[in-house]
């Protein structure tokens, strides 16, 4: 039987509001200067034709022409797809398009085995406003570093439109910029001191200095294009 104090706590917990997506910020226009990027040392991660240079679930992703540009698209049942190469410190720029309710993720410094969210890092790719995601943990919404840090804002465009995102990892820092808005800017040693995470889960990625970049598919249709990276 509940004591009065425990009953009051239970009632408060039951009435507590569900976790909401991070505050919305207006997306900004992002201009891509291919020549300037090439001069700065950016190189393509996708050849625009096939999945040469990628490993993992190569059957779960297909190359499609979307609006005159080639994209890597997660198919029904698609899981994890990784770059063949490993990266340590880098700046990764890409575009993505969500479908309603879509869930995917960006694997960072991950091995090709195990769950990237725990064996490496995962930055969420998610349709924040879908009904099925009401009440997620704050570190599960778009851009968040899964289990480690919650995005401080969202600047997602409506589903069916292309978004620009940049993820920068340098040493123990991670920065995520979505449509020109910084939504993650963290020091791993501060947000997960001594390996203690906000989720309470052990994340082996906290000890990794390099690994693969990839897509963490959950069988939902998500498209990626214009993938480029530079080593820092």
Z-matrix of the N, CA and C atoms (Angstrom, degrees):
N
C 1 1.465
C 2 1.524 1 108.94
N 3 1.354 2 116.32 1 140.10
C 4 1.451 3 120.29 2 177.56
C 5 1.515 4 110.73 3 -71.42
N 6 1.308 5 116.68 4 134.88
C 7 1.453 6 119.77 5 167.01
C 8 1.521 7 106.61 6 -73.91
N 9 1.352 8 119.96 7 161.58
C 10 1.465 9 120.65 8 179.14
C 11 1.520 10 113.24 9 -53.20
N 12 1.357 11 117.17 10 -39.48
C 13 1.467 12 119.91 11 -178.97
C 14 1.520 13 110.94 12 -67.11
N 15 1.346 14 115.44 13 -46.25
C 16 1.461 15 119.17 14 -179.86
C 17 1.515 16 111.26 15 -65.20
N 18 1.350 17 116.49 16 -35.71
C 19 1.456 18 120.00 17 179.16
C 20 1.521 19 110.33 18 -65.09
N 21 1.339 20 115.75 19 -41.65
C 22 1.461 21 119.71 20 179.38
C 23 1.524 22 110.63 21 -62.55
N 24 1.347 23 116.79 22 -41.49
C 25 1.459 24 120.95 23 178.63
C 26 1.520 25 110.60 24 -63.08
N 27 1.333 26 115.95 25 -41.84
C 28 1.460 27 120.43 26 -179.50
C 29 1.523 28 111.37 27 -63.96
N 30 1.347 29 115.94 28 -40.62
C 31 1.460 30 119.76 29 179.67
C 32 1.524 31 110.52 30 -65.55
N 33 1.344 32 115.88 31 -43.14
C 34 1.459 33 119.47 32 178.98
C 35 1.521 34 111.32 33 -62.26
N 36 1.338 35 116.23 34 -41.95
C 37 1.459 36 120.08 35 179.42
C 38 1.519 37 111.11 36 -62.88
N 39 1.360 38 115.68 37 -40.45
C 40 1.460 39 119.99 38 -178.96
C 41 1.520 40 111.41 39 -66.73
N 42 1.342 41 115.87 40 -30.87
C 43 1.461 42 119.82 41 -178.00
C 44 1.521 43 113.35 42 -91.87
N 45 1.335 44 116.19 43 -4.46
C 46 1.460 45 119.25 44 -177.54
C 47 1.526 46 110.08 45 -63.63
N 48 1.330 47 117.74 46 137.94
C 49 1.463 48 119.86 47 179.97
C 50 1.518 49 111.87 48 -65.94
N 51 1.313 50 115.89 49 149.12
C 52 1.459 51 120.30 50 176.80
C 53 1.524 52 109.00 51 -67.35
N 54 1.327 53 115.67 52 152.31
C 55 1.460 54 119.91 53 176.44
C 56 1.529 55 109.18 54 -63.09
N 57 1.314 56 116.30 55 134.39
C 58 1.453 57 121.50 56 -179.08
C 59 1.521 58 110.71 57 -102.46
N 60 1.343 59 116.69 58 158.04
C 61 1.467 60 118.58 59 173.63
C 62 1.521 61 109.97 60 -59.59
N 63 1.319 62 118.20 61 159.92
C 64 1.463 63 120.82 62 179.29
C 65 1.520 64 110.95 63 -63.31
N 66 1.337 65 117.97 64 159.50
C 67 1.470 66 121.68 65 -177.85
C 68 1.525 67 112.23 66 -57.10
N 69 1.313 68 115.24 67 141.97
C 70 1.460 69 120.35 68 -178.39
C 71 1.524 70 111.13 69 -80.46
N 72 1.323 71 115.33 70 139.67
C 73 1.462 72 123.02 71 172.93
C 74 1.519 73 107.35 72 -124.84
N 75 1.308 74 116.64 73 149.68
C 76 1.462 75 120.33 74 -178.09
C 77 1.523 76 110.53 75 -69.40
N 78 1.338 77 118.26 76 126.17
C 79 1.467 78 119.87 77 175.74
C 80 1.517 79 110.42 78 -60.86
N 81 1.321 80 116.27 79 144.11
C 82 1.457 81 121.59 80 177.31
C 83 1.526 82 109.58 81 -104.06
N 84 1.297 83 116.18 82 157.37
C 85 1.457 84 120.47 83 176.14
C 86 1.527 85 108.99 84 -75.87
N 87 1.320 86 116.80 85 127.31
C 88 1.458 87 122.09 86 -179.84
C 89 1.523 88 108.48 87 -109.58
N 90 1.306 89 116.27 88 119.63
C 91 1.460 90 121.37 89 179.18
C 92 1.521 91 109.90 90 -96.94
N 93 1.321 92 115.85 91 127.99
C 94 1.462 93 121.58 92 179.99
C 95 1.525 94 109.14 93 -100.58
N 96 1.317 95 116.24 94 118.47
C 97 1.466 96 122.55 95 176.75
C 98 1.524 97 107.28 96 -106.92
N 99 1.319 98 115.94 97 95.90
C 100 1.463 99 121.05 98 -174.34
C 101 1.525 100 112.22 99 -60.70
N 102 1.319 101 117.01 100 -39.42
C 103 1.463 102 119.95 101 -179.43
C 104 1.522 103 111.18 102 -65.73
N 105 1.330 104 116.23 103 -43.43
C 106 1.459 105 120.44 104 179.43
C 107 1.528 106 110.60 105 -65.07
N 108 1.317 107 116.43 106 -38.02
C 109 1.467 108 119.74 107 179.18
C 110 1.526 109 110.79 108 -66.16
N 111 1.310 110 116.16 109 -41.00
C 112 1.468 111 119.21 110 179.29
C 113 1.520 112 110.24 111 -63.00
N 114 1.322 113 116.66 112 -41.63
C 115 1.463 114 121.15 113 177.92
C 116 1.527 115 110.81 114 -63.14
N 117 1.338 116 116.19 115 -34.50
C 118 1.466 117 121.55 116 -178.73
C 119 1.528 118 112.60 117 -77.97
N 120 1.339 119 116.75 118 -6.93
C 121 1.460 120 119.70 119 176.32
C 122 1.511 121 116.02 120 104.18
N 123 1.335 122 117.45 121 9.21
C 124 1.460 123 119.69 122 177.72
C 125 1.529 124 110.55 123 -75.59
N 126 1.329 125 115.24 124 142.76
C 127 1.464 126 121.91 125 178.56
C 128 1.524 127 108.41 126 -131.95
N 129 1.336 128 118.17 127 147.55
C 130 1.465 129 120.59 128 -179.28
C 131 1.528 130 112.05 129 -70.83
N 132 1.325 131 115.93 130 144.62
C 133 1.463 132 121.53 131 173.94
C 134 1.530 133 111.23 132 -100.45
N 135 1.323 134 116.86 133 -7.73
C 136 1.457 135 122.52 134 -176.24
C 137 1.522 136 107.55 135 -135.68
N 138 1.337 137 116.41 136 127.23
C 139 1.468 138 120.68 137 -175.14
C 140 1.528 139 113.74 138 -82.81
N 141 1.345 140 116.57 139 -2.10
C 142 1.459 141 119.91 140 177.46
C 143 1.509 142 114.94 141 80.36
N 144 1.343 143 116.97 142 3.46
C 145 1.468 144 120.14 143 -176.23
C 146 1.525 145 112.72 144 -125.54
N 147 1.340 146 115.96 145 -44.40
C 148 1.461 147 119.80 146 -175.03
C 149 1.525 148 108.91 147 -154.32
N 150 1.329 149 116.20 148 -172.83
C 151 1.451 150 121.30 149 -177.34
C 152 1.524 151 112.62 150 -98.59
N 153 1.316 152 116.27 151 29.07
C 154 1.450 153 119.94 152 173.06
C 155 1.533 154 108.40 153 -61.59
N 156 1.328 155 116.85 154 130.79
C 157 1.455 156 120.77 155 -176.45
C 158 1.513 157 113.74 156 94.33
N 159 1.340 158 116.34 157 1.79
C 160 1.471 159 121.77 158 179.36
C 161 1.529 160 109.16 159 -122.08
N 162 1.323 161 115.52 160 149.18
C 163 1.465 162 121.59 161 -179.44
C 164 1.526 163 108.82 162 -134.90
N 165 1.317 164 115.02 163 168.59
C 166 1.468 165 119.65 164 -179.37
C 167 1.511 166 109.91 165 102.96
N 168 1.326 167 116.65 166 -135.06
C 169 1.459 168 121.55 167 -175.89
C 170 1.528 169 110.84 168 -81.74
N 171 1.315 170 115.79 169 69.90
C 172 1.461 171 120.16 170 -178.00
C 173 1.533 172 112.16 171 -71.46
N 174 1.334 173 117.50 172 -15.11
C 175 1.460 174 120.02 173 177.07
C 176 1.523 175 111.58 174 -87.27
N 177 1.329 176 116.44 175 -17.20
C 178 1.468 177 120.66 176 -178.61
C 179 1.515 178 113.31 177 -86.57
N 180 1.336 179 116.92 178 -1.83
C 181 1.464 180 121.92 179 178.65
C 182 1.523 181 108.66 180 -130.20
N 183 1.322 182 116.60 181 143.07
C 184 1.457 183 121.32 182 178.85
C 185 1.523 184 110.13 183 -128.39
N 186 1.343 185 114.96 184 156.16
C 187 1.453 186 121.15 185 175.53
C 188 1.524 187 107.37 186 -91.15
N 189 1.333 188 116.37 187 124.83
C 190 1.460 189 121.67 188 179.81
C 191 1.524 190 109.90 189 -129.59
N 192 1.316 191 115.31 190 150.00
C 193 1.459 192 121.31 191 174.49
C 194 1.521 193 107.19 192 -90.62
N 195 1.319 194 115.59 193 114.83
C 196 1.464 195 120.94 194 -179.63
C 197 1.527 196 108.71 195 -121.33
N 198 1.308 197 115.61 196 107.09
C 199 1.447 198 119.85 197 179.25
C 200 1.512 199 113.45 198 66.05
N 201 1.333 200 116.85 199 30.91
C 202 1.459 201 120.39 200 177.64
C 203 1.516 202 114.24 201 87.69
N 204 1.333 203 117.82 202 4.41
C 205 1.468 204 121.01 203 178.59
C 206 1.520 205 109.39 204 -128.89
N 207 1.323 206 116.20 205 141.91
C 208 1.461 207 120.91 206 -179.97
C 209 1.516 208 110.46 207 -75.38
N 210 1.326 209 116.16 208 139.57
C 211 1.457 210 121.79 209 -179.69
C 212 1.519 211 109.94 210 -136.94
N 213 1.332 212 115.71 211 150.60
C 214 1.465 213 122.26 212 171.22
C 215 1.519 214 106.37 213 -91.38
N 216 1.330 215 117.28 214 121.72
C 217 1.461 216 121.08 215 -172.86
C 218 1.521 217 111.01 216 -121.90
N 219 1.318 218 115.90 217 125.63
C 220 1.462 219 121.12 218 175.71
C 221 1.519 220 109.02 219 -70.59
N 222 1.320 221 115.76 220 131.37
C 223 1.455 222 122.76 221 -177.76
C 224 1.532 223 110.43 222 -101.10
N 225 1.346 224 118.16 223 167.81
C 226 1.464 225 119.75 224 175.19
C 227 1.527 226 110.86 225 -53.69
N 228 1.306 227 116.59 226 126.70
C 229 1.462 228 121.07 227 -178.30
C 230 1.507 229 114.01 228 88.52
N 231 1.344 230 117.85 229 -4.81
C 232 1.458 231 120.95 230 -179.31
C 233 1.523 232 112.22 231 -63.90
N 234 1.335 233 116.33 232 141.06
C 235 1.471 234 120.38 233 -177.57
C 236 1.532 235 110.36 234 -120.21
N 237 1.320 236 117.65 235 -114.15
C 238 1.463 237 120.61 236 -172.34
C 239 1.533 238 112.64 237 -104.59
N 240 1.323 239 115.33 238 129.35
C 241 1.457 240 122.70 239 178.19
C 242 1.524 241 107.77 240 -125.77
N 243 1.341 242 117.42 241 130.69
C 244 1.456 243 121.29 242 -173.34
C 245 1.523 244 112.01 243 -125.41
N 246 1.325 245 115.49 244 154.30
C 247 1.461 246 119.91 245 168.85
C 248 1.523 247 108.31 246 -67.04
N 249 1.313 248 115.69 247 145.38
C 250 1.465 249 119.53 248 176.24
C 251 1.523 250 110.09 249 -67.24
N 252 1.329 251 116.32 250 -35.33
C 253 1.462 252 121.49 251 -178.86
C 254 1.531 253 111.18 252 -84.80
N 255 1.322 254 114.86 253 158.04
C 256 1.460 255 121.47 254 174.94
C 257 1.525 256 109.51 255 -105.23
N 258 1.327 257 114.85 256 154.98
C 259 1.459 258 121.35 257 -179.45
C 260 1.528 259 109.49 258 -136.91
N 261 1.326 260 115.35 259 147.13
C 262 1.459 261 120.96 260 177.83
C 263 1.513 262 110.17 261 -105.45
N 264 1.329 263 116.81 262 -85.33
C 265 1.460 264 122.30 263 174.72
C 266 1.521 265 107.70 264 -97.19
N 267 1.329 266 116.97 265 131.34
C 268 1.458 267 119.94 266 -173.58
C 269 1.523 268 111.48 267 -160.92
N 270 1.320 269 114.39 268 165.04
C 271 1.462 270 123.28 269 168.45
C 272 1.521 271 106.68 270 -123.06
N 273 1.319 272 116.69 271 118.89
C 274 1.456 273 123.34 272 -174.21
C 275 1.526 274 108.62 273 -114.59
N 276 1.310 275 116.04 274 119.89
C 277 1.454 276 121.73 275 178.84
C 278 1.525 277 109.83 276 -114.97
N 279 1.322 278 116.03 277 140.45
C 280 1.462 279 119.83 278 -178.63
C 281 1.522 280 109.82 279 -161.53
N 282 1.335 281 114.99 280 169.72
C 283 1.454 282 122.14 281 172.80
C 284 1.521 283 107.98 282 -121.99
N 285 1.330 284 115.74 283 148.18
C 286 1.462 285 119.71 284 178.63
C 287 1.518 286 109.79 285 -143.62
N 288 1.331 287 115.31 286 154.53
C 289 1.458 288 122.55 287 176.98
C 290 1.525 289 109.15 288 -129.79
N 291 1.321 290 115.84 289 126.74
C 292 1.457 291 121.84 290 178.88
C 293 1.527 292 110.68 291 -94.91
N 294 1.308 293 115.32 292 152.24
C 295 1.456 294 122.03 293 165.50
C 296 1.520 295 107.02 294 -105.85
N 297 1.347 296 119.03 295 161.58
C 298 1.458 297 120.18 296 -177.49
C 299 1.535 298 112.51 297 -54.61
N 300 1.339 299 115.49 298 127.00
C 301 1.459 300 121.17 299 178.21
C 302 1.502 301 115.24 300 78.65
N 303 1.331 302 118.17 301 7.58
C 304 1.462 303 120.84 302 -174.36
C 305 1.524 304 112.79 303 -71.22
N 306 1.319 305 114.55 304 146.72
C 307 1.466 306 123.37 305 -179.76
C 308 1.531 307 107.96 306 -137.09
N 309 1.330 308 115.90 307 127.31
C 310 1.449 309 122.21 308 176.85
C 311 1.524 310 105.82 309 -153.86
N 312 1.288 311 118.95 310 -163.49
C 313 1.458 312 120.37 311 178.93
C 314 1.512 313 110.57 312 -171.81
N 315 1.325 314 115.45 313 162.45
C 316 1.453 315 121.01 314 176.34
C 317 1.527 316 108.27 315 -107.16
N 318 1.326 317 116.38 316 115.22
C 319 1.459 318 121.17 317 176.34
C 320 1.527 319 108.47 318 -76.30
N 321 1.319 320 116.15 319 137.53
C 322 1.463 321 122.27 320 -177.40
C 323 1.521 322 109.50 321 -132.16
N 324 1.331 323 116.84 322 132.03
C 325 1.468 324 122.00 323 -179.34
C 326 1.531 325 111.10 324 46.23
N 327 1.314 326 115.83 325 42.21
C 328 1.465 327 120.79 326 -174.22
C 329 1.524 328 111.98 327 -101.15
N 330 1.331 329 117.46 328 150.52
C 331 1.464 330 120.12 329 167.80
C 332 1.526 331 107.85 330 -77.88
N 333 1.318 332 117.79 331 171.07
C 334 1.458 333 120.12 332 179.71
C 335 1.521 334 112.39 333 -89.25
N 336 1.321 335 116.82 334 0.68
C 337 1.464 336 120.55 335 176.54
C 338 1.521 337 108.84 336 -121.23
N 339 1.316 338 115.62 337 156.78
C 340 1.452 339 119.82 338 -179.35
C 341 1.521 340 111.70 339 83.23
N 342 1.316 341 116.42 340 179.95
C 343 1.454 342 122.85 341 179.10
C 344 1.522 343 108.58 342 -85.83
N 345 1.342 344 118.46 343 117.15
C 346 1.461 345 120.04 344 -177.03
C 347 1.521 346 113.90 345 -55.85
N 348 1.322 347 117.87 346 -29.98
C 349 1.462 348 120.84 347 -178.82
C 350 1.521 349 112.14 348 -64.80
N 351 1.324 350 116.71 349 -22.24
C 352 1.466 351 121.07 350 -178.83
C 353 1.524 352 111.94 351 -115.22
N 354 1.339 353 116.42 352 -38.01
C 355 1.464 354 120.13 353 -179.13
C 356 1.524 355 111.46 354 -77.65
N 357 1.343 356 116.43 355 -23.41
C 358 1.461 357 122.69 356 175.62
C 359 1.509 358 107.85 357 -135.13
N 360 1.343 359 115.10 358 -124.99
C 361 1.459 360 121.38 359 172.64
C 362 1.520 361 107.58 360 -134.30
N 363 1.337 362 116.02 361 155.48
C 364 1.457 363 120.55 362 173.76
C 365 1.524 364 109.41 363 -136.81
N 366 1.341 365 115.54 364 126.28
C 367 1.462 366 121.07 365 171.57
C 368 1.522 367 107.12 366 -98.37
N 369 1.318 368 116.21 367 123.82
C 370 1.454 369 121.31 368 -173.09
C 371 1.530 370 113.04 369 -63.78
N 372 1.332 371 115.30 370 140.78
C 373 1.457 372 123.75 371 167.67
C 374 1.524 373 105.04 372 -121.30
N 375 1.337 374 117.04 373 111.31
C 376 1.465 375 119.30 374 -167.20
C 377 1.530 376 111.42 375 -153.31
N 378 1.322 377 115.45 376 142.04
C 379 1.457 378 121.28 377 170.21
C 380 1.529 379 107.79 378 -79.00
N 381 1.321 380 116.10 379 91.18
C 382 1.464 381 121.40 380 -173.41
C 383 1.528 382 115.02 381 -54.66
N 384 1.332 383 116.92 382 -31.73
C 385 1.462 384 119.91 383 -171.16
C 386 1.521 385 114.07 384 -90.58
N 387 1.307 386 118.48 385 -0.26
C 388 1.467 387 120.63 386 179.60
C 389 1.529 388 110.23 387 -65.42
N 390 1.329 389 116.36 388 140.18
C 391 1.462 390 121.32 389 -176.01
C 392 1.517 391 112.91 390 -57.12
N 393 1.336 392 116.85 391 -35.78
C 394 1.467 393 118.76 392 -175.52
C 395 1.516 394 112.72 393 -69.52
N 396 1.327 395 117.97 394 -11.33
C 397 1.460 396 120.14 395 -178.65
C 398 1.531 397 113.01 396 -103.09
N 399 1.314 398 117.03 397 9.64
C 400 1.456 399 119.15 398 175.80
C 401 1.523 400 109.25 399 -65.53
N 402 1.328 401 115.90 400 131.77
C 403 1.459 402 119.31 401 176.83
C 404 1.508 403 114.66 402 86.64
N 405 1.335 404 118.59 403 13.04
C 406 1.461 405 119.97 404 173.80
C 407 1.525 406 109.87 405 -64.67
N 408 1.306 407 116.61 406 162.55
C 409 1.456 408 120.14 407 169.33
C 410 1.523 409 107.84 408 -64.12
N 411 1.332 410 117.21 409 149.19
C 412 1.468 411 118.31 410 -176.42
C 413 1.525 412 112.19 411 -61.68
N 414 1.345 413 117.40 412 -26.56
C 415 1.466 414 120.04 413 -179.89
C 416 1.526 415 112.71 414 -84.57
N 417 1.351 416 116.89 415 12.78
C 418 1.453 417 120.75 416 177.46
C 419 1.536 418 112.75 417 -107.40
N 420 1.315 419 117.43 418 -6.89
C 421 1.462 420 119.77 419 -178.85
C 422 1.524 421 111.56 420 -81.23
N 423 1.333 422 115.45 421 169.31
C 424 1.458 423 121.09 422 -171.33
C 425 1.529 424 113.06 423 -52.74
N 426 1.330 425 114.15 424 135.46
C 427 1.451 426 121.34 425 176.68
C 428 1.506 427 114.47 426 86.26
N 429 1.330 428 117.07 427 -22.27
C 430 1.462 429 120.56 428 -179.78
C 431 1.522 430 110.84 429 -60.42
N 432 1.331 431 115.70 430 150.06
C 433 1.457 432 120.53 431 172.53
C 434 1.513 433 106.07 432 -89.09
N 435 1.321 434 115.52 433 108.72
C 436 1.468 435 122.44 434 -166.02
C 437 1.526 436 112.18 435 -51.93
N 438 1.321 437 114.18 436 122.80
C 439 1.457 438 121.01 437 176.41
C 440 1.509 439 114.84 438 78.69
N 441 1.342 440 117.27 439 -4.12
C 442 1.459 441 120.81 440 -173.03
C 443 1.523 442 112.94 441 -118.94
N 444 1.333 443 117.45 442 -48.18
C 445 1.465 444 119.81 443 -175.93
C 446 1.520 445 110.32 444 -151.75
N 447 1.328 446 115.94 445 138.61
C 448 1.459 447 121.83 446 179.51
C 449 1.518 448 110.97 447 -88.79
N 450 1.316 449 116.22 448 141.81
C 451 1.463 450 120.79 449 173.20
C 452 1.526 451 109.15 450 -61.65
N 453 1.316 452 116.86 451 141.95
C 454 1.459 453 121.43 452 -177.86
C 455 1.522 454 112.33 453 -89.82
N 456 1.323 455 117.50 454 -11.00
C 457 1.464 456 122.25 455 179.85
C 458 1.518 457 108.27 456 -159.47
N 459 1.318 458 115.71 457 169.22
C 460 1.462 459 120.33 458 171.21
C 461 1.518 460 107.98 459 -133.64
N 462 1.308 461 115.48 460 141.78
C 463 1.466 462 121.01 461 177.90
C 464 1.525 463 109.39 462 -134.25
N 465 1.326 464 115.48 463 34.33
C 466 1.458 465 120.47 464 -178.75
C 467 1.517 466 111.21 465 -66.34
N 468 1.323 467 115.66 466 140.04
C 469 1.458 468 120.77 467 170.26
C 470 1.532 469 108.14 468 -83.03
N 471 1.326 470 118.62 469 163.35
C 472 1.459 471 120.87 470 179.37
C 473 1.523 472 111.79 471 -56.23
N 474 1.327 473 116.28 472 150.51
C 475 1.459 474 119.70 473 177.25
C 476 1.530 475 109.08 474 -55.88
N 477 1.333 476 114.60 475 143.57
C 478 1.463 477 120.09 476 -177.59
C 479 1.508 478 113.31 477 93.03
N 480 1.356 479 117.42 478 -5.53
C 481 1.457 480 121.34 479 176.26
C 482 1.527 481 109.02 480 -111.99
N 483 1.329 482 115.57 481 153.92
C 484 1.458 483 120.36 482 -179.76
C 485 1.525 484 111.25 483 -80.50
N 486 1.328 485 115.28 484 137.55
C 487 1.460 486 123.87 485 175.63
C 488 1.524 487 109.25 486 -112.58
N 489 1.317 488 116.79 487 147.04
C 490 1.461 489 122.72 488 173.98
C 491 1.529 490 108.77 489 -104.80
N 492 1.314 491 116.21 490 134.22
C 493 1.464 492 118.88 491 178.62
C 494 1.534 493 110.05 492 -140.21
N 495 1.326 494 114.85 493 145.97
C 496 1.459 495 122.04 494 175.63
C 497 1.517 496 108.28 495 -129.05
N 498 1.331 497 116.20 496 128.90
C 499 1.465 498 121.54 497 175.39
C 500 1.524 499 107.43 498 -119.23
N 501 1.326 500 115.49 499 123.76
C 502 1.454 501 121.44 500 179.73
C 503 1.520 502 109.71 501 -118.05
N 504 1.316 503 116.00 502 125.66
C 505 1.464 504 121.58 503 174.47
C 506 1.527 505 107.84 504 -119.83
N 507 1.313 506 115.31 505 123.52
C 508 1.455 507 121.01 506 178.30
C 509 1.515 508 108.25 507 -140.59
N 510 1.325 509 115.05 508 112.57
C 511 1.457 510 118.54 509 -176.01
C 512 1.511 511 110.70 510 60.09
N 513 1.330 512 116.17 511 -121.08
C 514 1.464 513 121.59 512 -177.66
C 515 1.524 514 112.21 513 -99.27
N 516 1.321 515 117.95 514 14.48
C 517 1.461 516 120.30 515 -178.26
C 518 1.527 517 111.35 516 -111.38
N 519 1.334 518 114.72 517 148.13
C 520 1.461 519 122.01 518 176.45
C 521 1.524 520 107.89 519 -134.37
N 522 1.321 521 115.57 520 131.23
C 523 1.461 522 121.46 521 177.62
C 524 1.520 523 108.58 522 -129.33
N 525 1.325 524 116.55 523 132.81
C 526 1.463 525 122.28 524 178.01
C 527 1.521 526 108.30 525 -124.02
N 528 1.330 527 115.20 526 126.52
C 529 1.470 528 121.13 527 178.76
C 530 1.516 529 108.30 528 -120.90
N 531 1.324 530 116.37 529 121.19
C 532 1.460 531 122.56 530 -177.54
C 533 1.525 532 110.01 531 -112.73
N 534 1.330 533 116.37 532 118.02
C 535 1.460 534 121.03 533 -179.86
C 536 1.525 535 111.94 534 48.50
N 537 1.345 536 115.35 535 44.63
C 538 1.457 537 121.33 536 176.31
C 539 1.508 538 115.68 537 81.15
N 540 1.336 539 117.73 538 4.25
C 541 1.462 540 122.26 539 -179.18
C 542 1.530 541 109.26 540 -116.02
N 543 1.317 542 117.74 541 124.89
C 544 1.466 543 121.42 542 178.07
C 545 1.519 544 108.79 543 -73.84
N 546 1.334 545 116.71 544 121.33
C 547 1.465 546 120.55 545 -177.90
C 548 1.528 547 112.71 546 -116.38
N 549 1.322 548 117.28 547 -12.91
C 550 1.471 549 123.37 548 174.24
C 551 1.520 550 107.39 549 -142.10
N 552 1.331 551 116.30 550 131.63
C 553 1.464 552 121.15 551 174.76
C 554 1.527 553 105.77 552 -153.08
N 555 1.334 554 116.32 553 92.06
C 556 1.463 555 119.96 554 -168.78
C 557 1.527 556 112.53 555 -130.86
N 558 1.301 557 113.27 556 157.92
C 559 1.458 558 123.97 557 170.19
C 560 1.527 559 105.63 558 -111.02
N 561 1.311 560 117.25 559 117.57
C 562 1.464 561 120.71 560 -175.68
C 563 1.520 562 112.73 561 -59.19
N 564 1.316 563 116.94 562 -32.81
C 565 1.455 564 119.44 563 -179.31
C 566 1.524 565 111.84 564 -69.82
N 567 1.325 566 116.44 565 -20.41
C 568 1.467 567 119.94 566 179.02
C 569 1.528 568 112.22 567 -93.01
N 570 1.344 569 116.72 568 -38.57
C 571 1.470 570 118.62 569 -177.83
C 572 1.526 571 112.02 570 -84.31
N 573 1.335 572 117.33 571 -19.60
C 574 1.472 573 120.94 572 177.63
C 575 1.525 574 108.92 573 -136.40
N 576 1.343 575 117.18 574 63.42
C 577 1.465 576 119.99 575 -177.60
C 578 1.521 577 111.53 576 -62.41
N 579 1.326 578 115.34 577 133.72
C 580 1.473 579 120.84 578 -179.74
C 581 1.524 580 112.14 579 55.21
N 582 1.339 581 116.78 580 28.58
C 583 1.459 582 120.88 581 177.36
C 584 1.513 583 115.27 582 79.36
N 585 1.339 584 117.53 583 5.34
C 586 1.463 585 120.71 584 179.77
C 587 1.520 586 109.39 585 -83.27
N 588 1.327 587 116.18 586 119.38
C 589 1.461 588 121.34 587 -175.25
C 590 1.522 589 111.99 588 -103.03
N 591 1.319 590 115.72 589 158.04
C 592 1.456 591 120.88 590 179.24
C 593 1.531 592 111.07 591 -64.41
N 594 1.321 593 116.84 592 -27.87
C 595 1.467 594 120.37 593 179.26
C 596 1.517 595 112.63 594 -81.96
N 597 1.338 596 115.83 595 -17.05
C 598 1.456 597 119.65 596 -175.78
C 599 1.507 598 113.70 597 83.56
N 600 1.338 599 116.82 598 -1.61
C 601 1.463 600 121.09 599 -179.77
C 602 1.522 601 111.01 600 -90.57
N 603 1.311 602 115.84 601 148.35
C 604 1.449 603 120.91 602 175.76
C 605 1.524 604 108.77 603 -78.47
N 606 1.315 605 116.87 604 127.01
C 607 1.459 606 122.05 605 -179.58
C 608 1.523 607 108.36 606 -120.34
N 609 1.331 608 114.72 607 107.23
C 610 1.462 609 120.62 608 -177.75
C 611 1.529 610 111.58 609 -63.21
N 612 1.343 611 115.60 610 -25.62
C 613 1.453 612 119.77 611 -178.76
C 614 1.512 613 113.70 612 -57.97
N 615 1.323 614 117.16 613 -23.75
C 616 1.460 615 120.67 614 -179.40
C 617 1.521 616 112.49 615 -60.89
N 618 1.320 617 117.08 616 -19.41
C 619 1.465 618 120.28 617 -179.96
C 620 1.526 619 112.02 618 -101.26
N 621 1.323 620 118.00 619 -0.33
C 622 1.464 621 121.25 620 -174.96
C 623 1.527 622 110.80 621 -92.33
N 624 1.337 623 115.81 622 137.15
C 625 1.460 624 121.24 623 178.37
C 626 1.528 625 111.76 624 -103.47
N 627 1.340 626 117.54 625 -12.45
C 628 1.455 627 121.16 626 178.82
C 629 1.524 628 109.46 627 -158.29
N 630 1.298 629 115.86 628 165.94
C 631 1.460 630 121.00 629 179.48
C 632 1.522 631 109.57 630 169.03
N 633 1.309 632 115.79 631 -166.36
C 634 1.456 633 121.94 632 -176.08
C 635 1.530 634 110.99 633 -89.06
N 636 1.321 635 115.40 634 153.92
C 637 1.460 636 122.77 635 168.16
C 638 1.519 637 106.52 636 -100.10
N 639 1.309 638 117.56 637 146.56
C 640 1.449 639 117.91 638 -178.92
C 641 1.507 640 113.70 639 -166.76
N 642 1.330 641 114.62 640 -176.75
C 643 1.455 642 123.18 641 177.39
C 644 1.520 643 108.25 642 -113.31
N 645 1.318 644 116.34 643 130.98
C 646 1.466 645 122.34 644 -178.72
C 647 1.521 646 108.15 645 -103.56
N 648 1.315 647 116.29 646 88.49
C 649 1.456 648 120.95 647 -174.54
C 650 1.512 649 113.69 648 -80.26
N 651 1.329 650 114.89 649 147.63
C 652 1.469 651 121.87 650 174.29
C 653 1.525 652 109.94 651 -124.05
N 654 1.337 653 115.19 652 28.05
C 655 1.460 654 120.05 653 177.52
C 656 1.514 655 114.07 654 81.46
N 657 1.341 656 118.17 655 3.23
C 658 1.459 657 121.22 656 179.36
C 659 1.532 658 110.06 657 -95.35
N 660 1.309 659 115.10 658 151.05
C 661 1.460 660 119.71 659 -178.77
C 662 1.534 661 110.13 660 -77.10
N 663 1.321 662 115.98 661 113.29
C 664 1.461 663 123.88 662 174.79
C 665 1.525 664 106.73 663 -136.33
N 666 1.328 665 116.88 664 133.42
C 667 1.463 666 121.46 665 -177.75
C 668 1.520 667 110.35 666 -109.23
N 669 1.338 668 115.68 667 142.84
C 670 1.468 669 122.54 668 178.24
C 671 1.522 670 108.71 669 -128.88
N 672 1.325 671 115.54 670 140.54
C 673 1.466 672 119.23 671 177.17
C 674 1.529 673 109.16 672 -150.53
N 675 1.341 674 114.81 673 171.04
C 676 1.458 675 122.68 674 176.27
C 677 1.538 676 111.26 675 51.84
N 678 1.319 677 115.67 676 51.81
C 679 1.456 678 121.95 677 -178.26
C 680 1.522 679 109.45 678 -86.38
N 681 1.335 680 116.97 679 122.39
C 682 1.454 681 119.72 680 177.49
C 683 1.523 682 109.85 681 -146.07
N 684 1.325 683 114.23 682 153.35
C 685 1.458 684 120.04 683 -172.40
C 686 1.528 685 110.10 684 -145.41
N 687 1.321 686 115.49 685 150.55
C 688 1.453 687 119.88 686 169.35
C 689 1.516 688 108.18 687 -134.48
N 690 1.304 689 114.61 688 140.86
C 691 1.456 690 120.51 689 177.40
C 692 1.520 691 109.79 690 -80.27
N 693 1.323 692 115.90 691 140.53
C 694 1.455 693 121.01 692 -178.73
C 695 1.531 694 110.46 693 -106.54
